[in-house]
Amino acid sequence: MATVIAQLVSIALAVALSSVPILTVLVIILEAPRAVVPALFVSGYVAGLLVITALFALGAQVMPDRTHQSNPLAAMLEIAVGIALVVYAAVVGTARRRRTAPREELPSWMRGLGRLKPLPAFGLGLALNARPKSILLAAAAGLAISTLQLTPSTGVVVIAIYLIIGASTVAGPAVFAVLRPVKARFQLESAEKWLLRHSRAVAVIVAIAIGAVVIGNGLTRL
């Protein structure tokens, strides 16, 4: 069980280090005129993360002998998810960057985020969990959770811990901006610039590392 918990925490950290939702919440905080907009974006993101992880965890319940230590079906699914994460990293790492845009310029779809209304902000938070990388991480988390033989109450605690870790880097900046608005602005602007420069490298490193962990866990259960 300790190995599975460690794997689940590592997947949650990979979710937390996903640069797209972090950069999105930073842009919304810095540009949206109303504090309710980032709050609803965070709420939508957390709700989407909960739903997609729970769906994969529940779906994994139907696998035969899902709690057996050498379940071939679960092992093969984990290996497939891990390989997909590595392939995702390879695609992101080799994709050509647009030459016409400066390295620190926001992607075109983010430039209007400061004009978001509350309800679309909530919907955007939900939608960011439908990205390929998010789906793969949710699948890996669901498979890991399904092997723990949890009671309903313990399952709630495990998923809550996963959500707290996974959403911390999205919710944290929003809370910081509310508590320390003046100090937060400078630090969040610096974080935004750093992410714009290094988001691709972060995505590649995280996807490869977690893909390797998931593949290794699947191989041990064959």
C-alpha positions in Angstrom: 0.0 0.0 0.0 2.8 2.4 0.8 4.1 2.1 -2.8 0.7 2.9 -4.2 0.3 5.9 -1.9 3.7 7.2 -3.0 2.7 6.8 -6.6 -0.6 8.6 -6.0 1.3 11.5 -4.3 3.7 11.7 -7.2 0.8 11.9 -9.7 -0.8 14.6 -7.5 2.5 16.6 -7.6 2.5 16.2 -11.4 -1.0 17.7 -11.5 0.2 20.5 -9.3 3.1 21.2 -11.6 1.0 21.5 -14.7 1.9 24.9 -16.1 -1.2 25.7 -18.1 -3.6 25.9 -15.2 -1.0 27.8 -13.1 -0.4 30.3 -15.8 -4.1 30.7 -16.5 -4.9 31.5 -12.9 -1.9 34.0 -12.7 -3.2 35.8 -15.8 -6.8 35.9 -14.4 -5.6 37.2 -11.0 -3.4 39.9 -12.5 -5.9 41.1 -15.1 -9.4 40.4 -13.9 -11.0 43.4 -12.2 -13.1 41.4 -9.8 -11.8 38.9 -7.2 -14.8 36.6 -7.8 -13.5 35.7 -11.2 -10.3 33.9 -10.1 -12.3 32.4 -7.2 -14.7 30.8 -9.6 -12.0 29.7 -11.9 -10.3 27.9 -9.0 -13.6 26.4 -7.9 -14.2 25.1 -11.5 -10.7 23.6 -11.7 -11.1 21.8 -8.4 -14.5 20.5 -9.3 -13.3 19.3 -12.6 -10.2 17.6 -11.0 -12.5 15.8 -8.5 -15.0 14.7 -11.2 -12.4 13.3 -13.7 -10.4 11.5 -11.0 -13.5 10.0 -9.4 -14.8 8.8 -12.8 -11.5 7.0 -13.5 -11.4 5.6 -10.0 -15.0 4.3 -10.2 -14.4 3.0 -13.7 -11.4 1.0 -12.5 -13.7 -0.7 -9.9 -15.2 -2.9 -12.7 -11.9 -4.5 -13.5 -11.7 -8.2 -12.6 -9.4 -8.9 -9.6 -8.6 -5.2 -9.4 -7.1 -5.6 -5.9 -4.9 -8.5 -6.8 -1.2 -7.6 -6.6 -0.5 -9.2 -10.1 -3.6 -8.0 -12.0 -2.5 -8.1 -15.7 -5.3 -5.9 -16.9 -4.6 -3.1 -14.4 -0.9 -3.5 -15.0 -1.2 -3.2 -18.8 -3.5 -0.2 -18.5 -0.9 1.5 -16.2 1.9 0.8 -18.6 -0.2 2.2 -21.5 -0.9 5.4 -19.5 2.8 5.7 -18.6 3.8 5.3 -22.3 1.2 7.8 -23.4 2.7 10.3 -20.9 6.2 9.8 -22.3 4.9 10.1 -25.8 3.1 13.3 -24.8 6.4 14.7 -23.4 8.2 13.8 -26.6 5.5 15.6 -28.7 5.6 18.7 -26.5 9.4 18.7 -26.4 9.9 18.4 -30.2 7.1 20.8 -31.2 8.4 23.9 -32.9 7.8 27.1 -31.1 6.3 29.9 -33.1 9.1 32.2 -34.2 6.9 35.3 -34.5 6.0 35.5 -30.8 8.5 36.6 -28.1 9.3 34.0 -25.4 7.5 35.9 -22.7 4.3 36.7 -24.7 1.1 35.1 -23.6 -0.5 32.5 -25.8 -3.3 34.1 -27.9 -6.1 32.3 -26.1 -5.0 33.7 -22.8 -4.9 37.4 -23.8 -8.6 37.9 -23.1 -8.7 36.2 -19.8 -8.9 39.5 -17.9 -12.3 40.1 -19.5 -13.8 36.8 -18.3 -17.2 36.8 -16.6 -17.7 34.7 -13.5 -19.6 31.8 -15.1 -17.2 31.4 -18.1 -14.3 31.5 -15.6 -15.9 28.5 -13.8 -16.4 26.7 -17.1 -12.8 27.3 -18.1 -11.6 25.8 -14.8 -13.6 22.7 -15.6 -12.4 22.5 -19.2 -8.7 22.6 -18.3 -9.2 19.1 -16.8 -10.1 17.8 -20.3 -6.6 18.4 -21.7 -4.8 15.2 -22.8 -2.2 15.4 -20.1 -4.9 15.9 -17.4 -6.8 12.9 -18.6 -3.8 10.7 -18.6 -2.9 11.8 -15.0 -6.4 11.3 -13.9 -6.4 7.8 -15.4 -3.1 7.0 -13.6 -4.6 8.3 -10.3 -7.8 6.3 -10.8 -5.9 3.1 -11.4 -3.7 3.7 -8.3 -6.7 4.5 -6.1 -8.6 1.4 -7.3 -5.9 -0.9 -5.9 -6.0 0.4 -2.4 -9.0 -1.6 -1.1 -10.4 1.5 0.6 -13.5 1.9 2.6 -15.8 4.7 1.4 -14.7 7.0 4.2 -11.0 6.3 3.7 -11.5 6.8 -0.1 -12.9 10.2 0.5 -9.8 11.1 2.6 -7.4 9.8 0.0 -9.1 11.7 -2.8 -9.2 14.8 -0.7 -5.5 14.7 -0.1 -4.9 14.1 -3.8 -7.1 17.2 -4.6 -5.3 19.4 -2.0 -1.9 18.5 -3.5 -3.0 18.6 -7.1 -4.9 21.9 -6.9 -2.5 23.7 -4.4 -0.6 25.6 -7.1 -3.8 26.9 -8.6 -5.7 27.8 -5.4 -2.5 29.0 -3.6 -1.9 32.1 -5.8 -5.6 33.1 -5.6 -5.5 32.9 -1.8 -2.2 34.8 -1.7 -3.6 37.5 -3.8 -6.6 38.0 -1.4 -4.5 37.9 1.7 -1.5 40.0 0.5 -2.7 41.9 -2.6 0.2 44.4 -2.9 3.1 41.9 -2.2 1.4 39.2 -4.3 1.2 41.2 -7.4 5.0 41.6 -7.8 5.6 37.9 -7.0 2.8 36.6 -9.2 4.1 38.7 -12.1 7.5 37.2 -11.7 6.1 33.7 -11.6 4.1 34.4 -14.7 7.2 35.5 -16.6 9.2 32.5 -15.4 6.4 30.1 -16.5 6.2 31.7 -19.9 9.9 31.1 -20.4 10.1 27.6 -18.9 6.6 26.0 -19.2 7.6 23.6 -22.0 10.6 22.3 -20.1 8.5 21.8 -16.9 5.8 20.0 -18.9 8.3 17.6 -20.5 10.3 16.8 -17.3 7.1 16.2 -15.3 5.5 14.0 -17.9 8.6 11.9 -18.4 9.2 11.5 -14.7 5.6 10.5 -13.9 5.3 8.3 -17.0 8.3 6.4 -15.9 6.8 5.9 -12.4 3.5 4.7 -13.8 5.3 2.3 -16.2 7.4 0.9 -13.4 4.4 0.4 -11.2 2.6 -1.4 -13.9 5.6 -3.7 -14.6 5.8 -4.7 -11.0 2.2 -5.9 -11.1 2.5 -8.1 -14.2 
